[in-house]
Amino acid sequence: MIRLTRPAPLGAGALVLACLIPVAHADDAAPVGWTGQGQAGLVLARGNADTTTANAKLDTTDTIGDWKHLLHLAYLYGQSAHIASAQRFEGAWQTNYNFTKKAFVFGSINYEDDHFDGFVYQATLATGLGYKFIDSDTTKLTGMLGFGYRRLQPEAFVHGDAANPTQITGRIKGESTSDGVGSAGVDYQQKLTHTTKLIDKLLVQAGGQNTSVANDFAIVVNMTDTLALSAGYGLRYNSNPPAGTKSTDQLTTLNVVYSFNQPQKN
């Protein structure tokens, strides 16, 4: 779950990320252009109980020579009986620089704003090393390990009366805190058939105050060159959630996926 709010000073860590900003040179390889996919799902129920659930994701990549930029955006909204039951935004930016065919250095920013996980926001700036263990046409396995700086703000919920005990009627924000974190990630893709593949992305950020885990698994079946169906399962875990909130959130989705591929520029 995700939260973009009040930017905090990032200190020396920002300098690390700044080192990963590409500088254009006349002899750089021609850029490939932005490629990626967007997906969305919607459920509407009307009758004795009105329910609305919607989710959307965007994942794009731009490659320029040895530089690779990755952008991830996701949004989740749920409403039952006109009361919001889920609202989460997450965003991430990562820049990689390949210094060998399989090894790279990365800098990343991750932000999460979830209205129901007990945190106003969680934001992390990290850097480290990555390695492509497998990089074939059918199987891709990449691991990343690094360290970073995290800032978060907890909040407590004020619930409704006995008639609506689960309804949140107010929020009490705590103080923002920061700490150092270790970061580990795994990206895995497996092509099962010409039209079917498995995708799994894991990110763990462990610090003294809290360990967060985000894992997204999906089975994608292509219908055309640009359209596909995706069945996904997502898990979000916080080891030290604020009082009154659970440590684990789970989300199952069935989405339509649109893939776009910008031809290489001449």
C-alpha positions in Angstrom: 0.0 0.0 0.0 1.3 3.4 -0.9 1.7 7.0 0.1 3.2 10.0 -1.6 3.2 12.8 0.9 5.5 15.3 2.5 8.9 14.9 0.9 11.6 14.6 3.5 15.3 15.6 3.2 17.2 12.5 2.0 20.6 13.7 2.8 23.7 12.0 1.4 21.6 9.2 0.0 20.2 11.5 -2.7 23.8 12.0 -3.9 24.1 8.3 -4.5 20.9 8.3 -6.6 22.1 11.4 -8.5 25.1 9.5 -9.6 22.8 7.2 -11.6 21.3 9.9 -13.7 22.5 9.3 -17.3 24.5 11.8 -19.2 24.0 11.8 -23.0 27.0 11.4 -25.3 27.2 11.6 -29.0 28.4 8.0 -29.3 25.7 6.5 -27.0 23.7 3.6 -28.5 20.3 4.7 -29.9 17.6 4.6 -27.3 15.1 1.7 -27.5 12.2 3.9 -26.3 9.6 3.3 -23.6 8.1 -0.2 -23.6 5.9 -1.9 -21.1 2.3 -2.6 -20.2 -0.7 -1.2 -18.5 -3.4 -3.2 -16.9 -6.7 -2.7 -15.1 -9.6 -4.6 -13.5 -13.0 -3.5 -12.3 -15.8 -5.2 -10.3 -19.2 -3.6 -9.8 -22.0 -5.1 -7.7 -25.4 -3.4 -7.3 -28.4 -4.6 -5.4 -28.9 -5.3 -1.7 -25.2 -4.3 -1.2 -23.3 -2.0 -3.5 -19.7 -2.9 -4.0 -17.0 -1.3 -6.2 -13.5 -2.6 -6.6 -10.9 -1.3 -9.1 -7.2 -1.6 -9.6 -4.8 -0.3 -12.2 -1.0 -0.8 -12.9 1.6 0.7 -15.2 5.0 -0.8 -15.7 7.4 0.9 -18.2 11.1 0.6 -19.1 13.4 2.8 -21.1 16.8 1.6 -22.2 19.6 3.9 -23.5 22.9 2.1 -24.0 24.0 0.7 -20.6 21.3 2.7 -18.7 17.9 1.3 -17.9 15.1 3.2 -16.3 12.0 1.5 -14.8 8.8 3.1 -13.6 6.0 1.3 -11.7 2.7 2.9 -10.7 -0.3 1.0 -9.1 -3.6 2.1 -7.6 -6.3 0.1 -5.7 -9.7 1.3 -4.6 -12.5 -0.6 -2.9 -15.9 0.5 -1.6 -18.7 -1.4 0.1 -22.1 0.1 1.0 -20.7 3.5 0.2 -17.8 3.1 2.7 -14.3 3.0 1.4 -12.6 -0.3 2.3 -9.4 -0.1 0.3 -7.3 2.8 -1.1 -3.7 2.3 -2.0 -1.2 4.1 -4.2 2.3 2.9 -4.8 5.0 4.3 -7.1 8.6 3.3 -7.8 11.4 4.5 -9.9 14.7 2.6 -10.5 17.7 3.4 -12.6 20.2 0.6 -13.5 23.7 1.0 -15.0 25.2 -2.2 -16.5 28.9 -2.5 -15.9 29.0 -6.0 -17.2 26.6 -8.1 -19.3 25.1 -9.5 -16.1 26.0 -7.2 -13.3 24.6 -3.7 -12.7 24.4 -1.0 -10.0 21.0 0.5 -9.2 19.4 3.4 -7.5 15.7 3.4 -6.5 12.9 5.3 -4.9 9.9 3.5 -3.5 6.8 5.2 -2.1 3.6 3.7 -0.7 0.4 5.4 0.6 -2.2 3.0 2.0 -5.2 4.4 3.8 -5.7 1.2 5.7 -2.3 -0.2 6.7 -1.7 2.1 9.7 0.9 4.3 7.9 0.4 7.7 6.4 3.2 6.8 4.0 6.4 4.8 3.7 9.2 6.1 1.4 12.6 4.5 0.7 15.7 5.6 -1.2 18.1 2.8 -1.9 21.1 1.8 -3.9 23.1 -1.4 -4.4 24.1 -4.1 -6.9 22.1 -6.4 -9.1 22.9 -9.6 -11.0 21.2 -11.4 -13.8 21.5 -15.0 -12.8 19.5 -16.2 -15.8 18.7 -14.1 -18.9 17.4 -16.3 -21.7 14.4 -16.1 -24.0 12.3 -18.3 -21.7 13.7 -17.7 -18.2 14.8 -14.5 -16.5 16.0 -14.3 -12.9 17.5 -11.2 -11.4 18.6 -10.5 -7.8 19.3 -7.2 -6.1 20.9 -6.4 -2.8 21.6 -3.0 -1.3 21.0 -0.5 1.5 19.1 2.7 1.9 17.2 5.3 3.9 13.5 5.0 4.8 11.1 7.5 6.2 7.6 6.6 7.4 4.7 8.0 9.4 2.3 5.8 11.4 -1.3 6.7 12.2 -4.0 5.4 14.5 -7.6 4.9 13.5 -10.7 6.2 15.2 -13.6 3.8 14.6 -17.3 4.3 14.4 -20.0 3.4 16.9 -21.3 0.0 17.7 -23.5 0.0 14.6 -20.5 0.5 12.4 -17.5 -0.8 14.4 -15.2 -1.2 11.4 -15.8 2.2 9.8 -13.0 4.6 10.2 -14.2 8.0 11.3 -11.0 9.7 12.1 -7.2 9.4 11.9 -4.5 10.4 14.4 -1.2 10.9 12.8 2.0 10.0 14.6 5.5 11.5 14.2 7.5 10.8 11.1 10.6 8.8 11.7 13.5 7.5 9.6 16.1 4.7 9.7 18.6 2.8 7.6 17.3 -0.3 5.8 18.7 -3.3 4.0 17.0 -3.9 0.6 16.7 -7.2 -1.3 14.7 -7.9 -4.4 14.1 -10.8 -6.8 12.5 -10.5 -10.3 11.5 -13.8 -12.0 9.9 -14.5 -15.3 9.2 -17.9 -16.8 7.7 -18.5 -20.3 5.6 -21.6 -20.1 4.2 -21.6 -23.7 4.2 -19.3 -26.6 1.3 -17.4 -25.0 1.7 -18.0 -21.3 4.2 -16.8 -18.7 4.7 -16.5 -15.0 5.9 -13.4 -13.3 7.0 -12.9 -9.7 8.5 -9.8 -8.1 9.7 -9.7 -4.5 11.0 -6.7 -2.5 12.1 -6.8 1.1 13.1 -3.7 3.1 14.3 -4.4 6.6 15.2 -1.8 9.2 15.1 -1.4 13.0 11.6 0.0 13.1 9.8 -2.3 10.6 10.4 -4.9 7.9 8.2 -4.6 4.9 7.6 -7.3 2.3 5.9 -6.8 -1.1 5.4 -9.8 -3.4 3.4 -9.8 -6.7 2.8 -13.0 -8.6 0.9 -13.2 -11.9 0.0 -15.6 -14.7 -0.3 -13.8 -18.0 -2.0 -15.3 -21.1 -1.7 -13.4 -24.4 -4.8 -13.1 -26.5 -3.2 -11.0 -29.2 0.2 -9.3 -29.7 -1.0 -6.4 -27.5 -3.8 -7.7 -25.3 -3.6 -10.3 -22.5 -5.4 -11.6 -19.4 -3.6 -11.6 -16.1 -4.5 -13.4 -12.9 -2.5 -12.1 -10.0 -1.9 -12.5 -6.3 -0.3 -9.7 -4.2 0.9 -9.7 -0.6 2.0 -6.8 1.5 3.5 -7.4 5.0 4.7 -5.1 7.8 6.4 -6.7 10.8 5.5 -3.9 13.2 2.1 -2.4 12.2 0.5 0.3 14.3 -2.0 -0.8 16.9 -5.3 -1.9 15.6 -4.0 -2.9 12.1 -3.1 -6.3 10.7 0.4 -7.1 9.5 -0.6 -8.7 6.2 -2.8 -7.6 3.3 -3.6 -9.9 0.4 -5.1 -9.0 -3.0 -6.3 -11.3 -5.9 -6.9 -9.7 -9.3 -8.1 -10.6 -12.8 -7.0 -7.8 -15.2 -6.9 -7.0 -18.9 -3.4 -6.1 -19.9 -2.3 -3.8 -22.8 1.3 -4.0 -23.9 3.0 -1.2 -25.8 6.4 -1.3 -27.6 7.9 1.8 -29.1 10.2 0.9 -32.0 13.8 1.7 -31.7 14.7 5.2 -32.7 17.1 5.8 -35.6 
